[in-house]
Amino acid sequence: MAGLFITLEGGDGVGKSTQAALLETWLTESGHGVVRTREPGGTELGDEIRSMVLHRRGHIAPRAEALLYAADRAHHVSTLVRPALERGEIVLQDRYLDSSVAYQGAGRVLVAAEIRALSLWAAEGLLPDLTILLDLDEEASRARLDRSRTEYDRLEAEASEFHARVRAAFLDLAADEPERFLVVDAGLPVDEIAGLIRERVRAKLA
């Protein structure tokens, strides 16, 4: 495809939205067409699924949760991501299949390989050109959330042990695919993080 697919990953409260906004501004000012989106969400159907998996009261079985994320991903990639890439645009996305492996695989203690296979099937094999992992200790992430939230979604509200498993899974994924991942310490100043990201993106664009 002519476009570039960039995803941002990491635990809750690591600053993905902030860095996505800064990167979008830089890319746009550099003359690139950018589509910024998120999972779950990004489409009308995706927003409905997002409300279901993140804000529905009551229990959702782990496998059902994984399948809902996969359904969102299948629709999102088919109707928004692939068309944008085929137009030659840069897709800048908050969360993708690595989040499913980390949250539903490690967090919910499902089989990570099965979750990845499900996600790849849903996305027809589409992998990002670059995945930016903003890494931060789960306790520091929680402290950030506490300062910015009055209520938490279903995943944010999970215990620290859950978020520790998620963080470890993200780091394992990055270690397995160093050519795809850029791991950045999310505790660094915002501008320094943005500079590191721009450096890697500039190399991809070249």
ChimeraX attribute file (.defattr): number of C-alpha atoms within 10 A of each C-alpha:
attribute: neighborCount
match mode: 1-to-1
recipient: residues
	/A:1	12
	/A:2	11
	/A:3	20
	/A:4	20
	/A:5	22
	/A:6	22
	/A:7	25
	/A:8	25
	/A:9	24
	/A:10	26
	/A:11	26
	/A:12	19
	/A:13	22
	/A:14	24
	/A:15	21
	/A:16	22
	/A:17	14
	/A:18	11
	/A:19	20
	/A:20	22
	/A:21	14
	/A:22	18
	/A:23	20
	/A:24	19
	/A:25	13
	/A:26	14
	/A:27	17
	/A:28	14
	/A:29	10
	/A:30	9
	/A:31	8
	/A:32	14
	/A:33	17
	/A:34	20
	/A:35	17
	/A:36	18
	/A:37	19
	/A:38	20
	/A:39	20
	/A:40	26
	/A:41	20
	/A:42	22
	/A:43	18
	/A:44	10
	/A:45	14
	/A:46	22
	/A:47	15
	/A:48	13
	/A:49	20
	/A:50	20
	/A:51	13
	/A:52	16
	/A:53	20
	/A:54	15
	/A:55	13
	/A:56	13
	/A:57	10
	/A:58	7
	/A:59	9
	/A:60	13
	/A:61	10
	/A:62	16
	/A:63	14
	/A:64	11
	/A:65	18
	/A:66	22
	/A:67	18
	/A:68	18
	/A:69	26
	/A:70	24
	/A:71	19
	/A:72	23
	/A:73	27
	/A:74	18
	/A:75	18
	/A:76	24
	/A:77	17
	/A:78	13
	/A:79	13
	/A:80	15
	/A:81	25
	/A:82	19
	/A:83	14
	/A:84	21
	/A:85	18
	/A:86	13
	/A:87	12
	/A:88	16
	/A:89	20
	/A:90	24
	/A:91	24
	/A:92	24
	/A:93	23
	/A:94	24
	/A:95	22
	/A:96	23
	/A:97	25
	/A:98	25
	/A:99	23
	/A:100	24
	/A:101	28
	/A:102	30
	/A:103	26
	/A:104	23
	/A:105	24
	/A:106	23
	/A:107	24
	/A:108	20
	/A:109	15
	/A:110	17
	/A:111	12
	/A:112	20
	/A:113	11
	/A:114	12
	/A:115	24
	/A:116	20
	/A:117	14
	/A:118	21
	/A:119	25
	/A:120	17
	/A:121	14
	/A:122	22
	/A:123	23
	/A:124	13
	/A:125	10
	/A:126	15
	/A:127	16
	/A:128	18
	/A:129	15
	/A:130	20
	/A:131	26
	/A:132	25
	/A:133	25
	/A:134	25
	/A:135	21
	/A:136	21
	/A:137	16
	/A:138	21
	/A:139	12
	/A:140	14
	/A:141	21
	/A:142	20
	/A:143	11
	/A:144	15
	/A:145	17
	/A:146	13
	/A:147	9
	/A:148	10
	/A:149	10
	/A:150	7
	/A:151	10
	/A:152	13
	/A:153	14
	/A:154	16
	/A:155	16
	/A:156	18
	/A:157	12
	/A:158	12
	/A:159	9
	/A:160	13
	/A:161	11
	/A:162	19
	/A:163	25
	/A:164	16
	/A:165	18
	/A:166	27
	/A:167	24
	/A:168	16
	/A:169	21
	/A:170	24
	/A:171	17
	/A:172	12
	/A:173	17
	/A:174	19
	/A:175	13
	/A:176	11
	/A:177	11
	/A:178	12
	/A:179	11
	/A:180	17
	/A:181	22
	/A:182	18
	/A:183	20
	/A:184	18
	/A:185	14
	/A:186	21
	/A:187	15
	/A:188	11
	/A:189	9
	/A:190	13
	/A:191	11
	/A:192	13
	/A:193	17
	/A:194	19
	/A:195	13
	/A:196	14
	/A:197	19
	/A:198	16
	/A:199	10
	/A:200	14
	/A:201	19
	/A:202	11
	/A:203	8
	/A:204	11
	/A:205	9
	/A:206	5
